[in-house]
């Protein structure tokens, strides 16, 4: 296996294919191939509306062109 020291704490991770991990930090989403010596590649930055949400899922299509990051936010205190 591989190891890498991320610049931010990983808040969520998921296998998005048999050879690719999706890593979500507080500000960005990365893809990391388990093949070769590559490091995680930044795919996109999280939008402001997901900044304080708990991430519950991340998915992509087989071509990695359609991506979705899903989070939940706490309700009002009432």
mmCIF file of the N, C-alpha and C atoms, coordinates in Angstrom:
data_MODEL
# 
_entry.id   MODEL 
# 
loop_
_atom_site.group_PDB 
_atom_site.id 
_atom_site.type_symbol 
_atom_site.label_atom_id 
_atom_site.label_alt_id 
_atom_site.label_comp_id 
_atom_site.label_asym_id 
_atom_site.label_entity_id 
_atom_site.label_seq_id 
_atom_site.pdbx_PDB_ins_code 
_atom_site.Cartn_x 
_atom_site.Cartn_y 
_atom_site.Cartn_z 
_atom_site.occupancy 
_atom_site.B_iso_or_equiv 
_atom_site.pdbx_formal_charge 
_atom_site.auth_seq_id 
_atom_site.auth_comp_id 
_atom_site.auth_asym_id 
_atom_site.auth_atom_id 
_atom_site.pdbx_PDB_model_num 
ATOM 1   N N  . UNK A 1 1  ? 0.844   -1.176 0.000   1.00 0.00 ? 1  UNK A N  1 
ATOM 2   C CA . UNK A 1 1  ? 0.000   0.000  0.000   1.00 0.00 ? 1  UNK A CA 1 
ATOM 3   C C  . UNK A 1 1  ? 0.888   1.236  0.000   1.00 0.00 ? 1  UNK A C  1 
ATOM 4   N N  . UNK A 1 2  ? 0.237   2.383  0.078   1.00 0.00 ? 2  UNK A N  1 
ATOM 5   C CA . UNK A 1 2  ? 0.941   3.657  -0.007  1.00 0.00 ? 2  UNK A CA 1 
ATOM 6   C C  . UNK A 1 2  ? 0.637   4.496  1.225   1.00 0.00 ? 2  UNK A C  1 
ATOM 7   N N  . UNK A 1 3  ? 1.410   5.548  1.383   1.00 0.00 ? 3  UNK A N  1 
ATOM 8   C CA . UNK A 1 3  ? 1.118   6.510  2.442   1.00 0.00 ? 3  UNK A CA 1 
ATOM 9   C C  . UNK A 1 3  ? 1.403   7.908  1.904   1.00 0.00 ? 3  UNK A C  1 
ATOM 10  N N  . UNK A 1 4  ? 0.713   8.882  2.499   1.00 0.00 ? 4  UNK A N  1 
ATOM 11  C CA . UNK A 1 4  ? 0.889   10.279 2.100   1.00 0.00 ? 4  UNK A CA 1 
ATOM 12  C C  . UNK A 1 4  ? 0.463   11.151 3.266   1.00 0.00 ? 4  UNK A C  1 
ATOM 13  N N  . UNK A 1 5  ? 1.226   12.204 3.523   1.00 0.00 ? 5  UNK A N  1 
ATOM 14  C CA . UNK A 1 5  ? 0.884   13.157 4.574   1.00 0.00 ? 5  UNK A CA 1 
ATOM 15  C C  . UNK A 1 5  ? 0.070   14.289 3.930   1.00 0.00 ? 5  UNK A C  1 
ATOM 16  N N  . UNK A 1 6  ? -1.243  14.306 4.194   1.00 0.00 ? 6  UNK A N  1 
ATOM 17  C CA . UNK A 1 6  ? -2.111  15.337 3.627   1.00 0.00 ? 6  UNK A CA 1 
ATOM 18  C C  . UNK A 1 6  ? -1.876  16.658 4.359   1.00 0.00 ? 6  UNK A C  1 
ATOM 19  N N  . UNK A 1 7  ? -1.986  17.799 3.641   1.00 0.00 ? 7  UNK A N  1 
ATOM 20  C CA . UNK A 1 7  ? -1.803  19.104 4.282   1.00 0.00 ? 7  UNK A CA 1 
ATOM 21  C C  . UNK A 1 7  ? -2.958  19.465 5.218   1.00 0.00 ? 7  UNK A C  1 
ATOM 22  N N  . UNK A 1 8  ? -4.118  18.820 5.033   1.00 0.00 ? 8  UNK A N  1 
ATOM 23  C CA . UNK A 1 8  ? -5.278  19.018 5.888   1.00 0.00 ? 8  UNK A CA 1 
ATOM 24  C C  . UNK A 1 8  ? -5.770  17.662 6.371   1.00 0.00 ? 8  UNK A C  1 
ATOM 25  N N  . UNK A 1 9  ? -6.566  17.675 7.421   1.00 0.00 ? 9  UNK A N  1 
ATOM 26  C CA . UNK A 1 9  ? -7.149  16.442 7.922   1.00 0.00 ? 9  UNK A CA 1 
ATOM 27  C C  . UNK A 1 9  ? -8.202  15.937 6.934   1.00 0.00 ? 9  UNK A C  1 
ATOM 28  N N  . UNK A 1 10 ? -8.203  14.640 6.688   1.00 0.00 ? 10 UNK A N  1 
ATOM 29  C CA . UNK A 1 10 ? -9.197  14.027 5.812   1.00 0.00 ? 10 UNK A CA 1 
ATOM 30  C C  . UNK A 1 10 ? -10.472 13.831 6.637   1.00 0.00 ? 10 UNK A C  1 
ATOM 31  N N  . UNK A 1 11 ? -11.575 14.452 6.165   1.00 0.00 ? 11 UNK A N  1 
ATOM 32  C CA . UNK A 1 11 ? -12.850 14.382 6.869   1.00 0.00 ? 11 UNK A CA 1 
ATOM 33  C C  . UNK A 1 11 ? -13.688 13.191 6.412   1.00 0.00 ? 11 UNK A C  1 
ATOM 34  N N  . UNK A 1 12 ? -13.449 12.725 5.181   1.00 0.00 ? 12 UNK A N  1 
ATOM 35  C CA . UNK A 1 12 ? -14.233 11.627 4.621   1.00 0.00 ? 12 UNK A CA 1 
ATOM 36  C C  . UNK A 1 12 ? -13.408 10.992 3.504   1.00 0.00 ? 12 UNK A C  1 
ATOM 37  N N  . UNK A 1 13 ? -13.509 9.686  3.358   1.00 0.00 ? 13 UNK A N  1 
ATOM 38  C CA . UNK A 1 13 ? -12.852 9.013  2.240   1.00 0.00 ? 13 UNK A CA 1 
ATOM 39  C C  . UNK A 1 13 ? -13.724 7.864  1.789   1.00 0.00 ? 13 UNK A C  1 
ATOM 40  N N  . UNK A 1 14 ? -13.578 7.514  0.503   1.00 0.00 ? 14 UNK A N  1 
ATOM 41  C CA . UNK A 1 14 ? -14.377 6.427  -0.058  1.00 0.00 ? 14 UNK A CA 1 
ATOM 42  C C  . UNK A 1 14 ? -13.681 5.881  -1.296  1.00 0.00 ? 14 UNK A C  1 
ATOM 43  N N  . UNK A 1 15 ? -13.776 4.570  -1.494  1.00 0.00 ? 15 UNK A N  1 
ATOM 44  C CA . UNK A 1 15 ? -13.311 3.973  -2.742  1.00 0.00 ? 15 UNK A CA 1 
ATOM 45  C C  . UNK A 1 15 ? -14.285 4.396  -3.828  1.00 0.00 ? 15 UNK A C  1 
ATOM 46  N N  . UNK A 1 16 ? -13.793 5.060  -4.881  1.00 0.00 ? 16 UNK A N  1 
ATOM 47  C CA . UNK A 1 16 ? -14.662 5.462  -5.985  1.00 0.00 ? 16 UNK A CA 1 
ATOM 48  C C  . UNK A 1 16 ? -14.485 4.552  -7.197  1.00 0.00 ? 16 UNK A C  1 
ATOM 49  N N  . UNK A 1 17 ? -13.488 3.705  -7.152  1.00 0.00 ? 17 UNK A N  1 
ATOM 50  C CA . UNK A 1 17 ? -13.286 2.639  -8.131  1.00 0.00 ? 17 UNK A CA 1 
ATOM 51  C C  . UNK A 1 17 ? -12.380 1.617  -7.449  1.00 0.00 ? 17 UNK A C  1 
ATOM 52  N N  . UNK A 1 18 ? -12.169 0.462  -8.073  1.00 0.00 ? 18 UNK A N  1 
ATOM 53  C CA . UNK A 1 18 ? -11.297 -0.529 -7.431  1.00 0.00 ? 18 UNK A CA 1 
ATOM 54  C C  . UNK A 1 18 ? -9.864  -0.052 -7.204  1.00 0.00 ? 18 UNK A C  1 
ATOM 55  N N  . UNK A 1 19 ? -9.430  0.987  -7.927  1.00 0.00 ? 19 UNK A N  1 
ATOM 56  C CA . UNK A 1 19 ? -8.051  1.452  -7.798  1.00 0.00 ? 19 UNK A CA 1 
ATOM 57  C C  . UNK A 1 19 ? -7.937  2.937  -7.469  1.00 0.00 ? 19 UNK A C  1 
ATOM 58  N N  . UNK A 1 20 ? -9.055  3.571  -7.037  1.00 0.00 ? 20 UNK A N  1 
ATOM 59  C CA . UNK A 1 20 ? -9.029  5.013  -6.786  1.00 0.00 ? 20 UNK A CA 1 
ATOM 60  C C  . UNK A 1 20 ? -9.797  5.352  -5.506  1.00 0.00 ? 20 UNK A C  1 
ATOM 61  N N  . UNK A 1 21 ? -9.141  6.159  -4.662  1.00 0.00 ? 21 UNK A N  1 
ATOM 62  C CA . UNK A 1 21 ? -9.773  6.658  -3.444  1.00 0.00 ? 21 UNK A CA 1 
ATOM 63  C C  . UNK A 1 21 ? -10.208 8.103  -3.657  1.00 0.00 ? 21 UNK A C  1 
ATOM 64  N N  . UNK A 1 22 ? -11.371 8.448  -3.123  1.00 0.00 ? 22 UNK A N  1 
ATOM 65  C CA . UNK A 1 22 ? -11.794 9.838  -3.057  1.00 0.00 ? 22 UNK A CA 1 
ATOM 66  C C  . UNK A 1 22 ? -11.546 10.323 -1.644  1.00 0.00 ? 22 UNK A C  1 
ATOM 67  N N  . UNK A 1 23 ? -10.817 11.415 -1.485  1.00 0.00 ? 23 UNK A N  1 
ATOM 68  C CA . UNK A 1 23 ? -10.486 11.973 -0.176  1.00 0.00 ? 23 UNK A CA 1 
ATOM 69  C C  . UNK A 1 23 ? -11.097 13.365 -0.068  1.00 0.00 ? 23 UNK A C  1 
ATOM 70  N N  . UNK A 1 24 ? -11.818 13.626 1.010   1.00 0.00 ? 24 UNK A N  1 
ATOM 71  C CA . UNK A 1 24 ? -12.459 14.921 1.213   1.00 0.00 ? 24 UNK A CA 1 
ATOM 72  C C  . UNK A 1 24 ? -11.854 15.566 2.457   1.00 0.00 ? 24 UNK A C  1 
ATOM 73  N N  . UNK A 1 25 ? -11.323 16.779 2.285   1.00 0.00 ? 25 UNK A N  1 
ATOM 74  C CA . UNK A 1 25 ? -10.826 17.558 3.424   1.00 0.00 ? 25 UNK A CA 1 
ATOM 75  C C  . UNK A 1 25 ? -11.819 18.678 3.696   1.00 0.00 ? 25 UNK A C  1 
ATOM 76  N N  . UNK A 1 26 ? -11.514 19.569 4.615   1.00 0.00 ? 26 UNK A N  1 
ATOM 77  C CA . UNK A 1 26 ? -12.422 20.671 4.935   1.00 0.00 ? 26 UNK A CA 1 
ATOM 78  C C  . UNK A 1 26 ? -12.582 21.633 3.770   1.00 0.00 ? 26 UNK A C  1 
ATOM 79  N N  . UNK A 1 27 ? -11.632 21.691 2.856   1.00 0.00 ? 27 UNK A N  1 
ATOM 80  C CA . UNK A 1 27 ? -11.711 22.672 1.777   1.00 0.00 ? 27 UNK A CA 1 
ATOM 81  C C  . UNK A 1 27 ? -11.717 22.078 0.372   1.00 0.00 ? 27 UNK A C  1 
ATOM 82  N N  . UNK A 1 28 ? -11.298 20.825 0.201   1.00 0.00 ? 28 UNK A N  1 
ATOM 83  C CA . UNK A 1 28 ? -11.108 20.285 -1.151  1.00 0.00 ? 28 UNK A CA 1 
ATOM 84  C C  . UNK A 1 28 ? -11.433 18.805 -1.237  1.00 0.00 ? 28 UNK A C  1 
ATOM 85  N N  . UNK A 1 29 ? -11.540 18.333 -2.481  1.00 0.00 ? 29 UNK A N  1 
ATOM 86  C CA . UNK A 1 29 ? -11.746 16.913 -2.773  1.00 0.00 ? 29 UNK A CA 1 
ATOM 87  C C  . UNK A 1 29 ? -10.590 16.452 -3.654  1.00 0.00 ? 29 UNK A C  1 
ATOM 88  N N  . UNK A 1 30 ? -10.029 15.293 -3.332  1.00 0.00 ? 30 UNK A N  1 
ATOM 89  C CA . UNK A 1 30 ? -8.879  14.738 -4.042  1.00 0.00 ? 30 UNK A CA 1 
ATOM 90  C C  . UNK A 1 30 ? -9.205  13.339 -4.539  1.00 0.00 ? 30 UNK A C  1 
ATOM 91  N N  . UNK A 1 31 ? -8.541  12.927 -5.596  1.00 0.00 ? 31 UNK A N  1 
ATOM 92  C CA . UNK A 1 31 ? -8.547  11.540 -6.054  1.00 0.00 ? 31 UNK A CA 1 
ATOM 93  C C  . UNK A 1 31 ? -7.128  11.024 -5.918  1.00 0.00 ? 31 UNK A C  1 
ATOM 94  N N  . UNK A 1 32 ? -7.008  9.780  -5.411  1.00 0.00 ? 32 UNK A N  1 
ATOM 95  C CA . UNK A 1 32 ? -5.697  9.188  -5.184  1.00 0.00 ? 32 UNK A CA 1 
ATOM 96  C C  . UNK A 1 32 ? -5.671  7.768  -5.722  1.00 0.00 ? 32 UNK A C  1 
ATOM 97  N N  . UNK A 1 33 ? -4.880  7.558  -6.753  1.00 0.00 ? 33 UNK A N  1 
ATOM 98  C CA . UNK A 1 33 ? -4.728  6.237  -7.344  1.00 0.00 ? 33 UNK A CA 1 
ATOM 99  C C  . UNK A 1 33 ? -3.809  5.383  -6.471  1.00 0.00 ? 33 UNK A C  1 
ATOM 100 N N  . UNK A 1 34 ? -4.172  4.122  -6.304  1.00 0.00 ? 34 UNK A N  1 
ATOM 101 C CA . UNK A 1 34 ? -3.315  3.232  -5.526  1.00 0.00 ? 34 UNK A CA 1 
ATOM 102 C C  . UNK A 1 34 ? -2.192  2.658  -6.386  1.00 0.00 ? 34 UNK A C  1 
ATOM 103 N N  . UNK A 1 35 ? -2.232  2.938  -7.689  1.00 0.00 ? 35 UNK A N  1 
ATOM 104 C CA . UNK A 1 35 ? -1.192  2.453  -8.593  1.00 0.00 ? 35 UNK A CA 1 
ATOM 105 C C  . UNK A 1 35 ? -0.064  3.464  -8.695  1.00 0.00 ? 35 UNK A C  1 
ATOM 106 N N  . UNK A 1 36 ? 1.151   2.982  -8.841  1.00 0.00 ? 36 UNK A N  1 
ATOM 107 C CA . UNK A 1 36 ? 2.303   3.848  -9.047  1.00 0.00 ? 36 UNK A CA 1 
ATOM 108 C C  . UNK A 1 36 ? 2.667   4.662  -7.819  1.00 0.00 ? 36 UNK A C  1 
ATOM 109 N N  . UNK A 1 37 ? 3.431   5.724  -8.053  1.00 0.00 ? 37 UNK A N  1 
ATOM 110 C CA . UNK A 1 37 ? 3.926   6.570  -6.968  1.00 0.00 ? 37 UNK A CA 1 
ATOM 111 C C  . UNK A 1 37 ? 3.188   7.897  -6.868  1.00 0.00 ? 37 UNK A C  1 
ATOM 112 N N  . UNK A 1 38 ? 2.040   8.014  -7.506  1.00 0.00 ? 38 UNK A N  1 
ATOM 113 C CA . UNK A 1 38 ? 1.346   9.301  -7.547  1.00 0.00 ? 38 UNK A CA 1 
ATOM 114 C C  . UNK A 1 38 ? 0.814   9.714  -6.179  1.00 0.00 ? 38 UNK A C  1 
ATOM 115 N N  . UNK A 1 39 ? 0.738   11.021 -5.996  1.00 0.00 ? 39 UNK A N  1 
ATOM 116 C CA . UNK A 1 39 ? 0.147   11.610 -4.793  1.00 0.00 ? 39 UNK A CA 1 
ATOM 117 C C  . UNK A 1 39 ? -1.301  11.951 -5.091  1.00 0.00 ? 39 UNK A C  1 
ATOM 118 N N  . UNK A 1 40 ? -2.098  12.270 -4.069  1.00 0.00 ? 40 UNK A N  1 
ATOM 119 C CA . UNK A 1 40 ? -3.478  12.690 -4.321  1.00 0.00 ? 40 UNK A CA 1 
ATOM 120 C C  . UNK A 1 40 ? -3.522  13.925 -5.215  1.00 0.00 ? 40 UNK A C  1 
ATOM 121 N N  . UNK A 1 41 ? -4.499  13.947 -6.124  1.00 0.00 ? 41 UNK A N  1 
ATOM 122 C CA . UNK A 1 41 ? -4.682  15.046 -7.069  1.00 0.00 ? 41 UNK A CA 1 
ATOM 123 C C  . UNK A 1 41 ? -5.940  15.810 -6.682  1.00 0.00 ? 41 UNK A C  1 
ATOM 124 N N  . UNK A 1 42 ? -5.801  17.127 -6.522  1.00 0.00 ? 42 UNK A N  1 
ATOM 125 C CA . UNK A 1 42 ? -6.952  17.954 -6.173  1.00 0.00 ? 42 UNK A CA 1 
ATOM 126 C C  . UNK A 1 42 ? -7.902  18.013 -7.359  1.00 0.00 ? 42 UNK A C  1 
ATOM 127 N N  . UNK A 1 43 ? -9.178  17.667 -7.116  1.00 0.00 ? 43 UNK A N  1 
ATOM 128 C CA . UNK A 1 43 ? -10.182 17.633 -8.177  1.00 0.00 ? 43 UNK A CA 1 
ATOM 129 C C  . UNK A 1 43 ? -11.022 18.911 -8.159  1.00 0.00 ? 43 UNK A C  1 
ATOM 130 N N  . UNK A 1 44 ? -11.474 19.325 -6.975  1.00 0.00 ? 44 UNK A N  1 
ATOM 131 C CA . UNK A 1 44 ? -12.216 20.574 -6.851  1.00 0.00 ? 44 UNK A CA 1 
ATOM 132 C C  . UNK A 1 44 ? -12.215 21.035 -5.400  1.00 0.00 ? 44 UNK A C  1 
ATOM 133 N N  . UNK A 1 45 ? -12.570 22.305 -5.207  1.00 0.00 ? 45 UNK A N  1 
ATOM 134 C CA . UNK A 1 45 ? -12.704 22.862 -3.860  1.00 0.00 ? 45 UNK A CA 1 
ATOM 135 C C  . UNK A 1 45 ? -14.154 22.747 -3.417  1.00 0.00 ? 45 UNK A C  1 
ATOM 136 N N  . UNK A 1 46 ? -14.348 22.507 -2.142  1.00 0.00 ? 46 UNK A N  1 
ATOM 137 C CA . UNK A 1 46 ? -15.699 22.449 -1.599  1.00 0.00 ? 46 UNK A CA 1 
ATOM 138 C C  . UNK A 1 46 ? -16.336 23.829 -1.656  1.00 0.00 ? 46 UNK A C  1 
ATOM 139 N N  . UNK A 1 47 ? -17.612 23.868 -1.976  1.00 0.00 ? 47 UNK A N  1 
ATOM 140 C CA . UNK A 1 47 ? -18.325 25.141 -2.015  1.00 0.00 ? 47 UNK A CA 1 
ATOM 141 C C  . UNK A 1 47 ? -18.605 25.625 -0.599  1.00 0.00 ? 47 UNK A C  1 
ATOM 142 N N  . UNK A 1 48 ? -18.841 26.909 -0.470  1.00 0.00 ? 48 UNK A N  1 
ATOM 143 C CA . UNK A 1 48 ? -19.070 27.519 0.842   1.00 0.00 ? 48 UNK A CA 1 
ATOM 144 C C  . UNK A 1 48 ? -20.288 26.912 1.548   1.00 0.00 ? 48 UNK A C  1 
ATOM 145 N N  . UNK A 1 49 ? -21.310 26.518 0.789   1.00 0.00 ? 49 UNK A N  1 
ATOM 146 C CA . UNK A 1 49 ? -22.506 25.977 1.438   1.00 0.00 ? 49 UNK A CA 1 
ATOM 147 C C  . UNK A 1 49 ? -22.279 24.596 2.055   1.00 0.00 ? 49 UNK A C  1 
ATOM 148 N N  . UNK A 1 50 ? -21.151 23.954 1.771   1.00 0.00 ? 50 UNK A N  1 
ATOM 149 C CA . UNK A 1 50 ? -20.804 22.679 2.411   1.00 0.00 ? 50 UNK A CA 1 
ATOM 150 C C  . UNK A 1 50 ? -19.704 22.832 3.463   1.00 0.00 ? 50 UNK A C  1 
ATOM 151 N N  . UNK A 1 51 ? -19.342 24.071 3.765   1.00 0.00 ? 51 UNK A N  1 
ATOM 152 C CA . UNK A 1 51 ? -18.191 24.309 4.646   1.00 0.00 ? 51 UNK A CA 1 
ATOM 153 C C  . UNK A 1 51 ? -18.352 23.690 6.032   1.00 0.00 ? 51 UNK A C  1 
ATOM 154 N N  . UNK A 1 52 ? -19.501 23.813 6.650   1.00 0.00 ? 52 UNK A N  1 
ATOM 155 C CA . UNK A 1 52 ? -19.674 23.295 8.014   1.00 0.00 ? 52 UNK A CA 1 
ATOM 156 C C  . UNK A 1 52 ? -20.566 22.062 8.068   1.00 0.00 ? 52 UNK A C  1 
ATOM 157 N N  . UNK A 1 53 ? -20.738 21.417 6.942   1.00 0.00 ? 53 UNK A N  1 
ATOM 158 C CA . UNK A 1 53 ? -21.585 20.229 6.891   1.00 0.00 ? 53 UNK A CA 1 
ATOM 159 C C  . UNK A 1 53 ? -20.779 18.966 7.145   1.00 0.00 ? 53 UNK A C  1 
ATOM 160 N N  . UNK A 1 54 ? -21.455 17.956 7.663   1.00 0.00 ? 54 UNK A N  1 
ATOM 161 C CA . UNK A 1 54 ? -20.852 16.639 7.795   1.00 0.00 ? 54 UNK A CA 1 
ATOM 162 C C  . UNK A 1 54 ? -20.991 15.936 6.449   1.00 0.00 ? 54 UNK A C  1 
ATOM 163 N N  . UNK A 1 55 ? -19.901 15.504 5.868   1.00 0.00 ? 55 UNK A N  1 
ATOM 164 C CA . UNK A 1 55 ? -19.933 14.816 4.584   1.00 0.00 ? 55 UNK A CA 1 
ATOM 165 C C  . UNK A 1 55 ? -20.377 13.383 4.825   1.00 0.00 ? 55 UNK A C  1 
ATOM 166 N N  . UNK A 1 56 ? -21.393 12.958 4.049   1.00 0.00 ? 56 UNK A N  1 
ATOM 167 C CA . UNK A 1 56 ? -21.918 11.601 4.224   1.00 0.00 ? 56 UNK A CA 1 
ATOM 168 C C  . UNK A 1 56 ? -21.729 10.726 2.993   1.00 0.00 ? 56 UNK A C  1 
ATOM 169 N N  . UNK A 1 57 ? -21.359 11.328 1.840   1.00 0.00 ? 57 UNK A N  1 
ATOM 170 C CA . UNK A 1 57 ? -21.125 10.507 0.657   1.00 0.00 ? 57 UNK A CA 1 
ATOM 171 C C  . UNK A 1 57 ? -20.381 11.310 -0.403  1.00 0.00 ? 57 UNK A C  1 
ATOM 172 N N  . UNK A 1 58 ? -19.694 10.588 -1.267  1.00 0.00 ? 58 UNK A N  1 
ATOM 173 C CA . UNK A 1 58 ? -19.023 11.167 -2.435  1.00 0.00 ? 58 UNK A CA 1 
ATOM 174 C C  . UNK A 1 58 ? -19.092 10.137 -3.533  1.00 0.00 ? 58 UNK A C  1 
ATOM 175 N N  . UNK A 1 59 ? -19.506 10.557 -4.724  1.00 0.00 ? 59 UNK A N  1 
ATOM 176 C CA . UNK A 1 59 ? -19.638 9.626  -5.840  1.00 0.00 ? 59 UNK A CA 1 
ATOM 177 C C  . UNK A 1 59 ? -19.149 10.271 -7.115  1.00 0.00 ? 59 UNK A C  1 
ATOM 178 N N  . UNK A 1 60 ? -18.796 9.433  -8.081  1.00 0.00 ? 60 UNK A N  1 
ATOM 179 C CA . UNK A 1 60 ? -18.457 9.914  -9.412  1.00 0.00 ? 60 UNK A CA 1 
ATOM 180 C C  . UNK A 1 60 ? -18.831 8.846  -10.425 1.00 0.00 ? 60 UNK A C  1 
ATOM 181 N N  . UNK A 1 61 ? -19.039 9.277  -11.676 1.00 0.00 ? 61 UNK A N  1 
ATOM 182 C CA . UNK A 1 61 ? -19.336 8.322  -12.736 1.00 0.00 ? 61 UNK A CA 1 
ATOM 183 C C  . UNK A 1 61 ? -18.027 7.658  -13.178 1.00 0.00 ? 61 UNK A C  1 
ATOM 184 N N  . UNK A 1 62 ? -18.102 6.617  -13.982 1.00 0.00 ? 62 UNK A N  1 
ATOM 185 C CA . UNK A 1 62 ? -16.878 5.905  -14.394 1.00 0.00 ? 62 UNK A CA 1 
ATOM 186 C C  . UNK A 1 62 ? -15.864 6.771  -15.139 1.00 0.00 ? 62 UNK A C  1 
ATOM 187 N N  . UNK A 1 63 ? -16.303 7.843  -15.797 1.00 0.00 ? 63 UNK A N  1 
ATOM 188 C CA . UNK A 1 63 ? -15.363 8.714  -16.510 1.00 0.00 ? 63 UNK A CA 1 
ATOM 189 C C  . UNK A 1 63 ? -14.778 9.790  -15.609 1.00 0.00 ? 63 UNK A C  1 
ATOM 190 N N  . UNK A 1 64 ? -15.262 9.902  -14.382 1.00 0.00 ? 64 UNK A N  1 
ATOM 191 C CA . UNK A 1 64 ? -14.848 10.912 -13.394 1.00 0.00 ? 64 UNK A CA 1 
ATOM 192 C C  . UNK A 1 64 ? -15.114 12.333 -13.881 1.00 0.00 ? 64 UNK A C  1 
ATOM 193 N N  . UNK A 1 65 ? -16.158 12.499 -14.707 1.00 0.00 ? 65 UNK A N  1 
ATOM 194 C CA . UNK A 1 65 ? -16.554 13.828 -15.169 1.00 0.00 ? 65 UNK A CA 1 
ATOM 195 C C  . UNK A 1 65 ? -17.731 14.367 -14.373 1.00 0.00 ? 65 UNK A C  1 
ATOM 196 N N  . UNK A 1 66 ? -18.569 13.477 -13.844 1.00 0.00 ? 66 UNK A N  1 
ATOM 197 C CA . UNK A 1 66 ? -19.716 13.879 -13.032 1.00 0.00 ? 66 UNK A CA 1 
ATOM 198 C C  . UNK A 1 66 ? -19.432 13.467 -11.598 1.00 0.00 ? 66 UNK A C  1 
ATOM 199 N N  . UNK A 1 67 ? -19.392 14.461 -10.732 1.00 0.00 ? 67 UNK A N  1 
ATOM 200 C CA . UNK A 1 67 ? -19.026 14.236 -9.333  1.00 0.00 ? 67 UNK A CA 1 
ATOM 201 C C  . UNK A 1 67 ? -20.099 14.823 -8.431  1.00 0.00 ? 67 UNK A C  1 
ATOM 202 N N  . UNK A 1 68 ? -20.334 14.190 -7.293  1.00 0.00 ? 68 UNK A N  1 
ATOM 203 C CA . UNK A 1 68 ? -21.287 14.733 -6.330  1.00 0.00 ? 68 UNK A CA 1 
ATOM 204 C C  . UNK A 1 68 ? -20.741 14.524 -4.922  1.00 0.00 ? 68 UNK A C  1 
ATOM 205 N N  . UNK A 1 69 ? -20.774 15.586 -4.143  1.00 0.00 ? 69 UNK A N  1 
ATOM 206 C CA . UNK A 1 69 ? -20.358 15.559 -2.743  1.00 0.00 ? 69 UNK A CA 1 
ATOM 207 C C  . UNK A 1 69 ? -21.602 15.859 -1.925  1.00 0.00 ? 69 UNK A C  1 
ATOM 208 N N  . UNK A 1 70 ? -21.939 14.984 -1.000  1.00 0.00 ? 70 UNK A N  1 
ATOM 209 C CA . UNK A 1 70 ? -23.178 15.103 -0.247  1.00 0.00 ? 70 UNK A CA 1 
ATOM 210 C C  . UNK A 1 70 ? -22.870 15.314 1.225   1.00 0.00 ? 70 UNK A C  1 
ATOM 211 N N  . UNK A 1 71 ? -23.501 16.339 1.811   1.00 0.00 ? 71 UNK A N  1 
ATOM 212 C CA . UNK A 1 71 ? -23.307 16.632 3.217   1.00 0.00 ? 71 UNK A CA 1 
ATOM 213 C C  . UNK A 1 71 ? -24.626 16.951 3.895   1.00 0.00 ? 71 UNK A C  1 
ATOM 214 N N  . UNK A 1 72 ? -24.631 16.872 5.212   1.00 0.00 ? 72 UNK A N  1 
ATOM 215 C CA . UNK A 1 72 ? -25.797 17.250 6.000   1.00 0.00 ? 72 UNK A CA 1 
ATOM 216 C C  . UNK A 1 72 ? -25.391 18.320 6.992   1.00 0.00 ? 72 UNK A C  1 
ATOM 217 N N  . UNK A 1 73 ? -26.316 19.226 7.258   1.00 0.00 ? 73 UNK A N  1 
ATOM 218 C CA . UNK A 1 73 ? -26.057 20.328 8.188   1.00 0.00 ? 73 UNK A CA 1 
ATOM 219 C C  . UNK A 1 73 ? -26.973 20.164 9.403   1.00 0.00 ? 73 UNK A C  1 
ATOM 220 N N  . UNK A 1 74 ? -26.534 20.646 10.540  1.00 0.00 ? 74 UNK A N  1 
ATOM 221 C CA . UNK A 1 74 ? -27.402 20.580 11.717  1.00 0.00 ? 74 UNK A CA 1 
ATOM 222 C C  . UNK A 1 74 ? -28.608 21.484 11.527  1.00 0.00 ? 74 UNK A C  1 
ATOM 223 N N  . UNK A 1 75 ? -29.737 21.067 12.085  1.00 0.00 ? 75 UNK A N  1 
ATOM 224 C CA . UNK A 1 75 ? -30.965 21.871 12.012  1.00 0.00 ? 75 UNK A CA 1 
ATOM 225 C C  . UNK A 1 75 ? -30.915 23.019 13.011  1.00 0.00 ? 75 UNK A C  1 
ATOM 226 N N  . UNK A 1 76 ? -31.957 23.805 13.008  1.00 0.00 ? 76 UNK A N  1 
ATOM 227 C CA . UNK A 1 76 ? -32.011 24.920 13.961  1.00 0.00 ? 76 UNK A CA 1 
ATOM 228 C C  . UNK A 1 76 ? -32.173 24.375 15.371  1.00 0.00 ? 76 UNK A C  1 
ATOM 229 N N  . UNK A 1 77 ? -31.709 25.113 16.381  1.00 0.00 ? 77 UNK A N  1 
ATOM 230 C CA . UNK A 1 77 ? -31.737 24.601 17.759  1.00 0.00 ? 77 UNK A CA 1 
ATOM 231 C C  . UNK A 1 77 ? -33.149 24.400 18.315  1.00 0.00 ? 77 UNK A C  1 
ATOM 232 N N  . UNK A 1 78 ? -34.146 24.973 17.698  1.00 0.00 ? 78 UNK A N  1 
ATOM 233 C CA . UNK A 1 78 ? -35.527 24.786 18.207  1.00 0.00 ? 78 UNK A CA 1 
ATOM 234 C C  . UNK A 1 78 ? -35.892 23.378 18.015  1.00 0.00 ? 78 UNK A C  1 
# 
